[in-house]
C-alpha cells in the first residue's frame, strides 16, 4: 500500500508540472460592496452622472486592463 501511494505521489507531481506550463493565468477582480451606510442607504446603486456608484468601480477595474473578468 505504501509503495502504491508513493508511486501516485510521484505521478501526480510530474503531471502537475506538465499541465501548469500549458495553462493561461486568469485574473478576476472581486469588488466588495455593502448595501449602503447609515447616512446614505443603498448608496452603491445611487446614480452619479447617470451611472450607479458601483458602476464607476467596475468600469475602472475593467478599463485598467489587469483583470480578465
Beta strands, then each sheet from edge to edge (+ up, - down):
strand 1: 47-48
strand 2: 51-52
sheet 1: 1+ 2-
end
